[in-house]
């Protein structure tokens, strides 16, 4: 077993891995960017190393910097978490070449299964059904039109190297093909450095079912009961549960067997997830893709199966035997997970980074919180908007649901907008209570504009006469924490954190000025000067917090002036256009 392991990630997943390391008596090493110098995961680790400036491309995605951090601290293994370099075969090879243990599958498997068209071919070779689609990438609108003529509409354009809803567009009419193809390729290039896309028939009301797999050090494949991840927006998950409320035991066994067959086909080791679409008949299922890493929603599987998946990953990477077998992986009770994001559900889940004021996590029977946040912490615009995950467990689904409602009512995050109001609404909705929902329920069937649109207010309590002040010191690229205690003669009132700037509509402003609702990069300008537009019409596409957001006109009128251009970085409140 290793004595020291470096975690090449940040936020709540870094905290999760640090805790697993502590449980195993393995010293955890954190890495951090200049934006994360005061982050929770940095303080919890045994050691922490600065790997570069705030942008991920200059820090968390710099392979050489991560490897140098491992060399400097004497780490023997690297765990990539999820996101960033987790599914990067080049990184996995570099880790192995450096003589370190890689906590993940072999680089060749990451390559073959990370590229969605080759993953489809592997599933077909394993005798597992796939959604009708192309097994090679497409590059021209004519190829998409031919596929539509043969398979009908709607269809999905998907990034070959993608996941997490990035590089994904749904085409419902032929007029949408060119823009959808260009948008999917552009987003795929931005997130995965690969603009290749492929096509699939788009199922109208499917469930998103995924199976956790684990290849042990001896080459055996363990297959876990399912997670239902059907509540989504922008093809990104909002809530997950296990077991699925619609899957009968026979179909469960079939899907678990299909996941094991695909995994064996490619010689999979360590933790991974096979994703499937379950058709509306609740019996027909199709292989979708494989994620060659730990999933965000792994805690629901841990709770219903009674295992620690991160511990299992580390044991496998060290060549150690697992502490459970396939026979131990039955379902016990039910679990739910809510992703708590810095987003505004009332405005189409628009990212809402900012500074947290007061922060208090829920607790009590059956409640778990995986978080990388705390009071007085700033959610950076540069990274994913996830703040935390709340996971509840119960003897059955309804007990887990009631516990989640209690936990969300206790969760206090002041100063920013979050997805908590949406989750409370969803959990009380009859569609969720009955299990009658699908991947389009949130975006096509729910009205969310009435949800609270303002961040929770921040109180201004007085500080005690004895205060502790934390200072961060960096010596030779390594971060150290110092706490100083100071006696004050009088009470001091702390400054109130400023909430994010409040803007109207899809980024509106005054009667004529359309302003940016957040910091980001203009990836596409959709109108020209002098063009007449209607309220609600998209003016630009703004990329922020790893998402593309359409910024909409706030009034009817004529675009009198355009203040931005493609590729331009803008700040919150910047003028995008003048519409009169």
ZIVEN-V671906 format. One record per pair of residues at least 24 apart in sequence whose ideal C-beta (glycine too) atoms are under 6 Angstrom apart, sorted by the first residue. I is the first residue (numbers start at 1). J is the second residue. Records with the same first field share a line. If there is no record, write none. Layout:
I = J + J
This chain:
1 = 318
2 = 26 + 76 + 77
4 = 74 + 75 + 76
5 = 77 + 79
6 = 70 + 75 + 78
7 = 79
8 = 66 + 78 + 80 + 85
9 = 81 + 84
10 = 36
11 = 372
12 = 370 + 371 + 372 + 388
13 = 81 + 82
14 = 41
15 = 40 + 41 + 372
16 = 370
17 = 79 + 310
18 = 44 + 45
20 = 310 + 311
29 = 73 + 75
31 = 69
33 = 59
35 = 380
37 = 472
40 = 372 + 374
41 = 372
43 = 481
47 = 73
48 = 479
49 = 477 + 478
50 = 477
54 = 382
55 = 382
60 = 84
63 = 91 + 94
67 = 98
77 = 101 + 103
79 = 103
82 = 293 + 294
86 = 293
87 = 114 + 292 + 293
101 = 317
103 = 313 + 317
104 = 270
105 = 268 + 269 + 270 + 292
109 = 266 + 268
110 = 292
112 = 266
113 = 290 + 292
114 = 292
115 = 160 + 161
116 = 160 + 289
117 = 160 + 198
119 = 289 + 290
122 = 265 + 266
123 = 262 + 287
125 = 265
126 = 261 + 262 + 265
128 = 258 + 261 + 262 + 287
129 = 286
130 = 286 + 287
131 = 200 + 201 + 286
132 = 201
133 = 199 + 200
134 = 198 + 199
137 = 196 + 198
138 = 199
141 = 177 + 178 + 181
144 = 177 + 181
147 = 199
151 = 201
154 = 202
155 = 199 + 202
156 = 200 + 202
157 = 181 + 184 + 197
158 = 198
159 = 188 + 197
160 = 196 + 198
161 = 192 + 194
162 = 188 + 192
163 = 291
164 = 236
165 = 234 + 235 + 236
166 = 191
168 = 235
170 = 202
203 = 277
205 = 280 + 438
206 = 277 + 278 + 279 + 439
207 = 278 + 438
208 = 439
209 = 276 + 278
210 = 273 + 275
211 = 255 + 256 + 259 + 274
212 = 273 + 301
213 = 259 + 263 + 272
214 = 271 + 312
215 = 268 + 269
216 = 316 + 322
217 = 316 + 319
221 = 260 + 263 + 264
222 = 326
223 = 256 + 259 + 260
224 = 301 + 305 + 329
225 = 331
227 = 297 + 300
230 = 438 + 439
232 = 439
233 = 349 + 442 + 443
238 = 339
239 = 338
240 = 297 + 300 + 337
241 = 336
242 = 300 + 304 + 335
243 = 331
245 = 435
246 = 282 + 435
251 = 283
255 = 285
270 = 313 + 316
271 = 309 + 313
297 = 337
299 = 337 + 391
300 = 335 + 337
303 = 335 + 393
304 = 331 + 332 + 333 + 335
305 = 329
333 = 393 + 394 + 395
334 = 394 + 396 + 397 + 400
335 = 393 + 400
336 = 392 + 400 + 404
337 = 389 + 391
338 = 390 + 423
339 = 389
340 = 387 + 388 + 418 + 419
341 = 385 + 386 + 419
342 = 379 + 385 + 387 + 416
343 = 385 + 419
344 = 417
345 = 419 + 422 + 448 + 451
346 = 448 + 449 + 451 + 453
350 = 549
351 = 385 + 518 + 544 + 545
352 = 416 + 417 + 500
353 = 379 + 381
354 = 416 + 500
355 = 415 + 497
356 = 413 + 415 + 416
357 = 414 + 415 + 458 + 497
358 = 412 + 414
359 = 413
360 = 412
362 = 407 + 410 + 411
366 = 392 + 393 + 394 + 403
367 = 392 + 407
381 = 519 + 545
384 = 546
385 = 545
401 = 427
414 = 456 + 458
415 = 455 + 458 + 497 + 499
416 = 455
417 = 455
421 = 451 + 452
455 = 499
458 = 496 + 497
460 = 496
462 = 491 + 493
463 = 492
501 = 572 + 573
504 = 554
505 = 554
506 = 551 + 552
507 = 551
508 = 554
512 = 578 + 580
513 = 575 + 578
514 = 554 + 576 + 577 + 579
515 = 573 + 575
516 = 570 + 572 + 574 + 576
518 = 544 + 572
519 = 571 + 572
520 = 544
521 = 569
522 = 564 + 566 + 568
525 = 566
527 = 559
529 = 559 + 562
531 = 559
532 = 558
539 = 577
540 = 576
553 = 579
555 = 579
